[in-house]
Amino acid sequence: MKKVQSFRDLDPAHKTATIMGTAVQLTLAAAAWNDLARRPAASVRGRKAIWAGVIAVNFVGPITYFVWGRLPR
């Protein structure tokens, strides 16, 4: 079984990729939560509380919200 590496054991390229991926994920989630908070419930497909949870799921959640969760204004 392969040992899980800690962040400090990664080479610089993998550290950079991890930091960039995390930054993109957090930016997407923040933008989606901001949009969800400001958008009227009538402009959201389904319940806002459920979408808030979906947005927390990796990259898939915010992208899913932006593609399918919002109704046109």
C-alpha positions in Angstrom: 0.0 0.0 0.0 1.3 3.4 -1.0 2.0 5.9 1.8 0.1 9.2 1.5 2.4 12.1 1.1 2.0 15.3 3.1 2.0 18.6 1.4 5.6 19.4 2.4 6.8 16.2 0.8 5.4 17.2 -2.6 7.7 18.6 -5.3 7.3 22.3 -6.2 5.2 21.7 -9.3 2.7 19.6 -7.4 2.6 22.1 -4.6 1.8 24.8 -7.1 -0.9 22.7 -8.8 -2.5 21.9 -5.4 -2.5 25.6 -4.4 -3.9 26.7 -7.8 -6.6 24.0 -7.7 -7.6 25.0 -4.2 -7.8 28.7 -5.2 -10.0 27.9 -8.2 -12.3 25.7 -6.1 -12.7 28.3 -3.4 -13.3 31.1 -6.0 -15.9 29.0 -7.8 -17.7 28.2 -4.5 -17.6 31.7 -3.3 -19.0 33.1 -6.5 -21.8 30.5 -6.6 -22.7 31.1 -2.9 -22.7 34.8 -3.5 -25.0 34.4 -6.5 -27.3 32.0 -4.6 -27.6 34.4 -1.7 -28.4 37.4 -3.9 -30.7 35.5 -6.3 -34.5 35.4 -5.5 -35.8 31.9 -4.6 -38.1 32.1 -7.6 -35.0 32.3 -9.9 -33.5 29.1 -8.6 -34.4 25.6 -9.7 -35.2 23.8 -6.4 -34.5 24.8 -2.8 -31.8 27.2 -2.1 -30.7 25.2 1.0 -30.0 22.2 -1.2 -28.1 24.2 -3.7 -25.9 25.6 -0.9 -24.9 22.1 0.0 -24.4 21.1 -3.6 -22.0 24.0 -4.1 -19.8 22.7 -1.4 -19.1 19.5 -3.5 -15.6 20.0 -5.1 -15.6 21.6 -8.5 -18.7 19.8 -9.6 -21.1 21.6 -7.3 -20.5 25.2 -8.3 -20.4 24.3 -12.0 -23.6 22.4 -11.6 -25.3 25.3 -9.9 -24.2 27.8 -12.6 -25.3 25.5 -15.4 -28.5 24.0 -14.1 -29.4 25.6 -10.8 -30.2 29.1 -12.0 -33.2 30.2 -14.0 -32.8 33.1 -16.4 -33.5 36.5 -14.8 
